[in-house]
Amino acid sequence: MSSGLIGKKVGMTSVFDDEGNSVGCTVVEAGPNVVTQVKSEDGPDGYNAVQLGFENMDEKNTTQAMQGHFAKAGCPPKRVLVEFRGYDGDVDLGDVVRVEDVFQEEERIDVVGVSKGKGFQGVIKRHGFSGVGMKTHGQSDRERHPGSIGASADPSHVFKGMKMAGQTGGERTKIQNLRVVRILEDHDVILVEGSVPGPKSGYVELHKKPGAGA
């Protein structure tokens, strides 16, 4: 059983702990979220889950089907919807969930987001290859090349999964066991130690660790 919230990455800052140490934190605008759907094992879905919505959007940019979906919850259309399976606590359709309802300071959470896209990159930036590192025998254009990628006669093909150049970033990424440094209830903000995936204004999912107390 676990629970969580949808948030938006604001940026990074630093705060001082009780011992006077500077702690680098990511500022996340976490909510308020609205319960837009409740699923149960006894219902047509066959499993327990809670769908949360975050950030209002114009009704004109919402399909009629989704307008009806949000009308059932009694809330305006939401830009981001995320489903959390096995949600801790009793919540009903239309309930507003805030950061202080789910998380508490000093607990550990997981943060999921889409990492920054870096486009097509070579093996040195993508995989940390060292390259040739020197120019020998008249060689002048191989410093950042991958080198040999496979045998010729046997097996005479390149194995799947070979580390090569390609698209970097832009993937769903989870960072685990980040510490909640501070919760600012008046601003619906949570400060998480360290960095989280994605750019500024990117949407993230904050997941409570299974079995952690509320």
Backbone bond lengths (Angstrom), bond angles and torsions (degrees), N, CA, C in turn:
res aa  C-N    CA-C-N  psi(-1)  N-CA   C-N-CA  omega(-1)  CA-C   N-CA-C  phi
1 M - - - 1.463 - - 1.525 108.90 -
2 S 1.292 115.44 136.11 1.460 119.53 179.56 1.516 108.46 -152.73
3 S 1.299 116.39 172.30 1.456 121.21 177.93 1.517 107.35 -150.78
4 G 1.318 115.82 175.52 1.448 118.53 -178.39 1.508 111.99 -175.94
5 L 1.323 115.32 -169.97 1.461 123.06 -179.12 1.527 109.35 -144.68
6 I 1.332 114.78 160.49 1.452 121.52 170.66 1.522 107.35 -98.77
7 G 1.321 116.65 139.79 1.455 120.16 -179.95 1.514 111.55 -142.21
8 K 1.323 114.73 176.95 1.458 122.17 177.78 1.520 108.15 -127.60
9 K 1.321 115.37 130.65 1.459 120.97 179.75 1.524 109.67 -73.03
10 V 1.321 117.03 120.69 1.452 122.46 -178.65 1.525 111.00 -90.36
11 G 1.313 116.44 -42.78 1.461 121.26 -177.48 1.513 109.57 159.23
12 M 1.334 116.12 -162.27 1.456 120.25 -179.52 1.523 110.30 -122.84
13 T 1.323 114.36 153.76 1.455 121.58 177.87 1.515 107.67 -152.72
14 S 1.302 116.86 -173.90 1.460 121.04 175.88 1.519 108.90 -138.85
15 V 1.315 115.38 145.35 1.466 121.99 177.66 1.518 107.52 -130.08
16 F 1.329 115.10 162.36 1.456 120.86 178.82 1.520 109.62 -101.42
17 D 1.339 115.88 133.44 1.454 119.33 177.68 1.529 110.06 -84.57
18 D 1.327 116.48 -173.81 1.469 121.44 -176.07 1.529 112.15 -65.61
19 E 1.335 116.73 -22.87 1.452 120.07 -178.59 1.528 112.23 -94.89
20 G 1.336 116.85 4.33 1.446 120.75 178.15 1.512 114.88 85.56
21 N 1.332 117.46 10.12 1.451 120.98 179.18 1.523 110.25 -86.02
22 S 1.329 116.80 141.16 1.454 121.69 177.32 1.533 109.20 -81.70
23 V 1.324 116.50 127.54 1.465 122.09 -177.88 1.521 108.76 -117.35
24 G 1.334 116.82 119.90 1.460 121.38 177.12 1.516 110.78 -73.42
25 C 1.324 116.38 129.44 1.463 120.74 -175.03 1.526 110.81 -133.49
26 T 1.319 114.42 155.06 1.458 121.58 170.85 1.521 108.27 -102.41
27 V 1.324 116.16 131.64 1.462 121.90 179.39 1.524 108.37 -91.91
28 V 1.323 116.37 122.99 1.464 121.76 -179.41 1.521 108.98 -123.05
29 E 1.336 115.50 124.13 1.460 120.69 172.79 1.528 107.39 -79.53
30 A 1.315 116.31 100.32 1.463 121.76 -171.31 1.525 110.68 -103.74
31 G 1.306 116.11 85.55 1.453 119.62 175.89 1.510 112.26 98.47
32 P 1.351 114.51 -168.33 1.455 125.42 2.22 1.533 112.43 -70.15
33 N 1.343 115.24 145.51 1.454 122.45 176.00 1.516 109.80 -101.15
34 V 1.320 115.93 152.57 1.455 122.16 178.15 1.528 108.87 -118.03
35 V 1.314 116.35 136.39 1.463 120.95 176.53 1.522 108.35 -75.50
36 T 1.311 117.09 109.46 1.464 122.21 -176.48 1.526 112.97 -98.93
37 Q 1.336 117.00 -12.68 1.457 120.07 176.77 1.517 109.54 -164.73
38 V 1.339 115.96 141.74 1.458 122.06 176.65 1.520 107.99 -123.60
39 K 1.325 116.96 122.78 1.461 122.13 -179.85 1.529 109.46 -110.03
40 S 1.326 116.25 149.59 1.456 120.92 -178.24 1.523 110.21 -141.03
41 E 1.326 114.28 160.59 1.465 119.54 179.01 1.521 111.31 -64.39
42 D 1.327 116.71 -31.74 1.466 120.39 -177.95 1.522 112.08 -78.12
43 G 1.317 118.38 -16.90 1.455 122.28 -177.88 1.521 112.24 -84.78
44 P 1.314 116.29 -172.60 1.474 120.73 -178.53 1.524 113.63 -67.73
45 D 1.360 117.34 -19.51 1.466 119.69 -177.98 1.518 112.33 -78.52
46 G 1.335 116.65 -32.97 1.462 120.28 176.13 1.513 115.70 82.18
47 Y 1.332 118.26 10.68 1.463 120.77 176.87 1.522 108.94 -153.99
48 N 1.326 115.29 160.75 1.454 121.49 -178.60 1.520 110.21 -91.25
49 A 1.327 115.55 127.63 1.458 120.35 178.73 1.518 109.32 -163.67
50 V 1.324 114.69 159.26 1.457 121.98 176.70 1.525 107.92 -128.38
51 Q 1.328 116.41 128.87 1.464 121.45 176.64 1.527 108.79 -98.74
52 L 1.325 116.02 125.85 1.458 121.78 179.51 1.525 109.93 -109.89
53 G 1.325 115.61 147.44 1.459 121.83 176.80 1.515 110.13 -119.64
54 F 1.331 114.51 146.29 1.463 119.24 -176.90 1.522 110.00 -139.72
55 E 1.303 116.74 139.66 1.456 126.97 174.19 1.538 112.07 69.27
56 N 1.329 114.55 117.59 1.466 120.86 -179.43 1.530 111.22 -68.08
57 M 1.326 115.13 150.82 1.451 121.16 174.62 1.527 108.63 -138.82
58 D 1.329 117.41 162.95 1.456 121.74 -177.07 1.518 110.72 -66.45
59 E 1.323 114.55 141.21 1.459 119.54 179.04 1.525 111.76 -64.91
60 K 1.333 117.01 -30.48 1.461 120.75 -178.83 1.530 111.79 -66.16
61 N 1.329 116.99 -20.53 1.453 120.94 178.80 1.524 112.79 -97.54
62 T 1.328 116.34 13.74 1.457 122.11 -178.19 1.520 109.62 -116.94
63 T 1.312 116.98 137.24 1.461 120.16 178.06 1.525 109.95 -67.77
64 Q 1.328 115.41 158.80 1.463 119.32 -179.10 1.532 111.45 -63.54
65 A 1.327 116.02 -35.52 1.462 119.19 178.26 1.523 110.81 -61.26
66 M 1.338 116.91 -43.56 1.454 120.27 -179.84 1.521 111.46 -73.26
67 Q 1.333 117.70 -30.42 1.457 119.82 174.78 1.521 110.64 -60.86
68 G 1.324 116.20 -41.25 1.461 120.08 176.53 1.519 111.82 -66.52
69 H 1.320 115.87 -35.67 1.472 120.65 178.79 1.526 110.40 -62.93
70 F 1.325 116.88 -45.53 1.463 120.25 -179.90 1.533 111.64 -73.19
71 A 1.328 117.14 -30.30 1.465 120.51 178.70 1.524 110.56 -62.35
72 K 1.332 117.55 -35.70 1.467 120.30 177.78 1.528 111.60 -61.80
73 A 1.330 115.49 -33.37 1.459 119.88 179.29 1.522 112.23 -86.16
74 G 1.352 116.67 -7.73 1.459 120.20 179.61 1.509 113.70 68.41
75 C 1.332 116.97 34.42 1.461 120.75 -178.66 1.525 109.43 -133.54
76 P 1.322 117.56 158.07 1.472 119.86 175.88 1.521 110.38 -67.55
77 P 1.334 118.27 163.53 1.463 120.99 178.51 1.525 112.02 -56.96
78 K 1.318 115.68 141.43 1.462 121.97 -179.03 1.527 110.11 -111.78
79 R 1.324 114.02 145.64 1.462 120.03 -176.45 1.528 112.35 -78.56
80 V 1.337 116.52 -36.33 1.469 120.81 -175.21 1.523 109.10 -124.05
81 L 1.326 116.17 130.79 1.461 122.63 176.14 1.520 108.68 -122.27
82 V 1.327 116.20 131.54 1.467 121.35 178.18 1.517 108.10 -136.15
83 E 1.315 115.69 138.13 1.459 121.42 179.75 1.524 109.52 -102.25
84 F 1.332 115.78 130.24 1.458 122.35 177.37 1.519 108.23 -113.48
85 R 1.317 116.42 117.73 1.462 120.33 -179.57 1.523 110.71 -79.19
86 G 1.339 115.38 146.46 1.452 120.29 177.00 1.504 113.36 57.28
87 Y 1.332 117.10 50.16 1.465 121.14 -174.22 1.519 110.58 -68.31
88 D 1.342 116.07 129.73 1.470 121.21 177.21 1.526 110.32 -71.56
89 G 1.320 115.86 142.65 1.455 120.32 176.76 1.514 112.08 87.37
90 D 1.326 115.08 159.51 1.460 121.33 179.92 1.525 109.24 -92.72
91 V 1.310 115.69 118.33 1.460 121.34 176.94 1.519 108.29 -129.09
92 D 1.320 115.78 148.20 1.450 121.73 179.89 1.514 109.82 -117.87
93 L 1.310 115.56 163.72 1.450 121.50 179.26 1.524 110.03 -58.58
94 G 1.321 116.76 128.57 1.459 121.65 179.40 1.518 114.72 92.97
95 D 1.335 117.87 -6.91 1.468 120.09 179.47 1.532 110.62 -66.76
96 V 1.318 115.50 147.36 1.460 122.01 175.93 1.529 108.18 -99.50
97 V 1.323 116.34 126.42 1.466 121.85 -178.76 1.521 108.33 -112.11
98 R 1.319 116.26 125.65 1.460 121.58 -179.41 1.524 110.85 -111.07
99 V 1.316 114.69 167.66 1.457 119.57 -173.29 1.514 111.74 -62.19
100 E 1.339 117.84 -36.99 1.458 119.74 -178.62 1.521 112.44 -72.24
101 D 1.332 116.97 -15.86 1.469 120.27 177.63 1.524 112.15 -77.71
102 V 1.320 116.75 -20.41 1.466 120.37 -172.69 1.526 112.24 -112.57
103 F 1.335 116.42 -43.68 1.463 119.81 -172.86 1.518 111.56 -114.00
104 Q 1.320 114.09 162.35 1.450 120.67 173.92 1.523 108.87 -139.86
105 E 1.310 115.90 156.86 1.461 120.84 -176.24 1.533 111.24 -63.73
106 E 1.321 114.75 145.80 1.466 125.24 176.54 1.537 113.64 78.30
107 E 1.320 118.96 -2.85 1.459 118.22 175.76 1.520 110.12 -83.69
108 R 1.319 116.06 166.70 1.458 122.60 -178.65 1.531 109.79 -103.14
109 I 1.338 116.23 137.16 1.453 121.15 -178.91 1.531 109.55 -134.96
110 D 1.334 115.73 165.04 1.459 122.32 173.19 1.523 108.54 -108.38
111 V 1.320 116.86 140.53 1.464 121.76 -179.95 1.526 108.84 -121.12
112 V 1.336 115.94 128.51 1.457 122.21 -178.80 1.523 108.68 -116.99
113 G 1.324 116.09 134.07 1.454 121.05 177.63 1.515 110.26 -159.08
114 V 1.319 116.22 178.20 1.463 121.82 177.20 1.526 107.49 -98.18
115 S 1.320 115.99 119.86 1.460 120.68 -176.53 1.523 111.03 -65.51
116 K 1.316 115.82 159.44 1.457 121.17 -179.87 1.529 110.23 -63.44
117 G 1.314 116.29 130.99 1.450 120.35 176.78 1.524 111.12 -77.80
118 K 1.315 116.81 132.02 1.463 121.62 -178.18 1.523 112.00 -117.03
119 G 1.328 117.01 9.19 1.452 119.93 176.44 1.517 113.18 73.60
120 F 1.323 115.52 -162.09 1.463 121.70 -179.85 1.523 108.70 -79.37
121 Q 1.345 115.64 121.99 1.468 120.34 -177.03 1.521 110.44 -126.46
122 G 1.322 116.10 154.48 1.457 122.11 177.38 1.514 112.01 -78.67
123 V 1.324 116.00 178.24 1.462 120.66 -173.97 1.521 112.51 -69.73
124 I 1.328 118.23 -26.03 1.464 119.36 -178.45 1.524 110.53 -70.03
125 K 1.334 117.07 -46.17 1.457 119.20 179.67 1.528 111.33 -77.55
126 R 1.332 116.59 -35.90 1.465 119.57 -174.61 1.521 112.46 -76.85
127 H 1.345 117.62 -40.08 1.463 121.16 -173.96 1.520 113.91 -121.63
128 G 1.324 117.41 -2.03 1.457 119.05 178.03 1.514 114.37 79.22
129 F 1.331 118.10 23.07 1.456 120.08 176.19 1.535 109.67 -63.24
130 S 1.332 116.55 155.74 1.460 120.39 -177.74 1.523 113.00 -93.75
131 G 1.335 117.26 -18.24 1.452 118.99 -176.90 1.518 110.96 77.76
132 V 1.323 116.38 -177.57 1.458 120.81 -178.70 1.527 110.36 -70.29
133 G 1.315 116.44 -43.89 1.453 119.77 175.14 1.514 115.51 87.27
134 M 1.325 118.22 -5.42 1.470 119.58 179.36 1.535 108.33 -160.00
135 K 1.311 114.68 164.53 1.456 120.60 176.78 1.527 108.57 -108.19
136 T 1.320 116.29 117.55 1.455 120.35 -179.24 1.520 110.27 -132.53
137 H 1.322 116.48 150.16 1.455 122.77 175.06 1.529 111.92 54.57
138 G 1.319 115.73 39.09 1.455 119.17 178.12 1.519 114.04 77.77
139 Q 1.318 116.76 6.84 1.465 120.51 -178.92 1.527 109.93 -75.68
140 S 1.313 117.07 128.78 1.455 118.69 -175.56 1.518 113.11 -135.30
141 D 1.328 119.29 -1.93 1.466 119.98 -174.01 1.521 112.00 -134.33
142 R 1.329 117.60 31.36 1.467 118.85 -176.73 1.538 113.01 -124.56
143 E 1.327 117.19 9.46 1.464 118.12 -174.03 1.524 113.00 -62.18
144 R 1.340 117.71 -33.72 1.458 120.36 -176.46 1.531 111.92 -116.00
145 H 1.318 116.62 23.45 1.453 120.31 -179.89 1.527 110.77 -93.66
146 P 1.334 117.76 157.32 1.476 119.93 -175.62 1.509 114.05 -75.93
147 G 1.327 119.30 -22.75 1.458 120.27 -176.40 1.512 111.46 85.19
148 S 1.315 116.58 -158.35 1.468 121.57 -177.98 1.526 110.58 -65.26
149 I 1.330 115.86 141.94 1.472 119.24 -178.70 1.525 112.73 -119.04
150 G 1.332 118.33 -0.48 1.459 118.36 178.02 1.513 111.82 174.99
151 A 1.321 116.06 168.09 1.455 121.94 178.34 1.522 110.28 -77.94
152 S 1.337 116.43 164.12 1.467 119.80 -176.57 1.524 111.74 -94.49
153 A 1.330 117.77 -72.46 1.466 120.30 -174.52 1.523 112.13 -69.81
154 D 1.305 116.99 -40.32 1.465 120.10 -177.52 1.524 108.08 -137.50
155 P 1.301 121.83 116.40 1.474 127.53 9.84 1.525 113.52 -90.57
156 S 1.311 118.55 4.44 1.471 124.26 176.18 1.517 113.34 60.58
157 H 1.316 117.21 29.09 1.460 120.88 170.87 1.529 108.99 -157.52
158 V 1.301 115.84 163.73 1.467 121.36 179.11 1.526 108.76 -91.93
159 F 1.313 116.51 128.01 1.462 120.68 -178.38 1.525 110.92 -67.36
160 K 1.307 115.54 144.45 1.449 121.17 176.85 1.530 109.73 -64.88
161 G 1.339 116.06 138.96 1.458 120.45 -179.49 1.512 114.00 93.75
162 M 1.324 117.59 1.89 1.461 120.75 178.18 1.535 110.23 -58.86
163 K 1.315 116.56 135.20 1.458 120.52 179.97 1.527 109.39 -73.43
164 M 1.315 115.66 110.77 1.452 121.12 -178.47 1.522 109.28 -137.77
165 A 1.327 116.38 -179.75 1.455 120.49 178.30 1.520 110.00 -69.16
166 G 1.322 117.30 155.32 1.458 120.32 178.67 1.510 112.19 167.95
167 Q 1.321 114.63 -171.29 1.458 121.91 -179.53 1.525 110.44 -61.13
168 T 1.312 116.63 131.75 1.461 122.02 -178.21 1.524 109.69 -121.51
169 G 1.318 116.23 134.62 1.457 121.09 178.81 1.512 112.33 78.66
170 G 1.341 114.90 -170.10 1.458 120.06 -179.28 1.507 113.21 68.29
171 E 1.337 118.13 28.25 1.464 122.53 -177.57 1.525 110.25 -118.65
172 R 1.312 115.17 151.61 1.464 120.65 175.08 1.523 108.54 -65.60
173 T 1.321 115.62 123.55 1.459 121.48 -172.69 1.525 110.11 -131.51
174 K 1.317 115.75 139.73 1.467 120.85 176.76 1.530 109.87 -116.89
175 I 1.330 115.68 129.43 1.461 122.15 172.79 1.527 106.95 -108.47
176 Q 1.324 116.43 123.43 1.459 120.69 -172.08 1.528 112.42 -101.82
177 N 1.328 113.19 155.78 1.468 122.31 171.47 1.522 113.86 58.32
178 L 1.329 116.70 44.39 1.460 120.34 174.40 1.526 109.26 -87.68
179 R 1.309 115.81 139.89 1.466 120.34 -175.83 1.524 110.98 -86.99
180 V 1.334 115.19 135.52 1.461 120.63 173.82 1.524 107.94 -80.25
181 V 1.318 116.62 111.45 1.464 121.10 -175.44 1.520 110.58 -83.78
182 R 1.333 116.37 -43.48 1.459 119.13 -176.04 1.518 110.21 -155.58
183 I 1.325 116.38 148.17 1.459 122.70 175.64 1.529 108.25 -122.55
184 L 1.333 115.89 122.95 1.465 121.77 178.39 1.522 107.94 -104.82
185 E 1.327 115.55 92.83 1.459 120.88 -172.90 1.524 112.40 -62.42
186 D 1.326 117.01 -37.92 1.469 120.40 -176.65 1.526 112.25 -65.33
187 H 1.334 116.50 -23.01 1.461 120.36 -177.05 1.536 112.16 -112.75
188 D 1.328 117.43 3.83 1.469 122.20 -176.69 1.527 110.72 53.72
189 V 1.326 115.57 46.06 1.466 121.50 -175.27 1.518 109.12 -122.72
190 I 1.332 114.90 142.56 1.459 121.61 174.39 1.517 108.38 -125.86
191 L 1.323 116.42 135.27 1.467 122.22 177.51 1.522 108.28 -103.12
192 V 1.337 115.34 122.10 1.459 121.58 -177.44 1.517 108.85 -113.45
193 E 1.320 116.87 131.64 1.463 120.42 -179.23 1.528 110.71 -65.85
194 G 1.332 115.80 134.07 1.450 120.37 177.98 1.513 112.35 88.35
195 S 1.327 115.41 -165.20 1.465 121.45 -175.97 1.516 110.63 -105.05
196 V 1.322 115.67 155.81 1.458 122.23 176.90 1.524 108.31 -125.93
197 P 1.333 117.90 157.21 1.471 120.08 -175.74 1.524 112.44 -64.85
198 G 1.326 115.30 150.74 1.453 120.80 171.01 1.513 114.64 101.55
199 P 1.326 115.97 167.23 1.462 121.74 179.04 1.524 110.79 -85.55
200 K 1.324 116.57 176.52 1.458 120.64 172.21 1.525 109.03 -61.58
201 S 1.321 115.91 143.02 1.468 124.02 -177.50 1.524 111.99 70.57
202 G 1.334 117.44 9.38 1.460 120.25 175.12 1.521 110.27 -81.93
203 Y 1.333 116.20 147.90 1.460 121.31 -178.75 1.526 110.32 -85.81
204 V 1.320 115.91 140.15 1.462 121.56 -179.92 1.524 109.18 -133.51
205 E 1.322 114.46 159.65 1.465 121.82 174.40 1.525 108.25 -110.45
206 L 1.309 115.79 128.90 1.458 121.68 177.20 1.518 108.01 -103.44
207 H 1.329 117.16 116.86 1.452 121.43 -176.00 1.528 110.25 -111.18
208 K 1.313 115.18 128.32 1.449 121.02 175.26 1.515 108.31 -74.25
209 K 1.337 116.85 141.16 1.442 120.12 179.80 1.525 109.66 -67.73
210 P 1.340 119.11 136.17 1.462 122.08 179.66 1.526 110.82 -56.81
211 G 1.319 115.21 131.49 1.459 120.67 178.90 1.509 114.82 87.13
212 A 1.350 117.88 -7.49 1.469 120.54 179.42 1.518 109.42 -73.85
213 G 1.311 116.21 142.73 1.453 120.69 179.22 1.500 112.26 -73.26
214 A 1.347 115.54 153.37 1.465 120.90 -179.30 1.515 109.74 -82.29
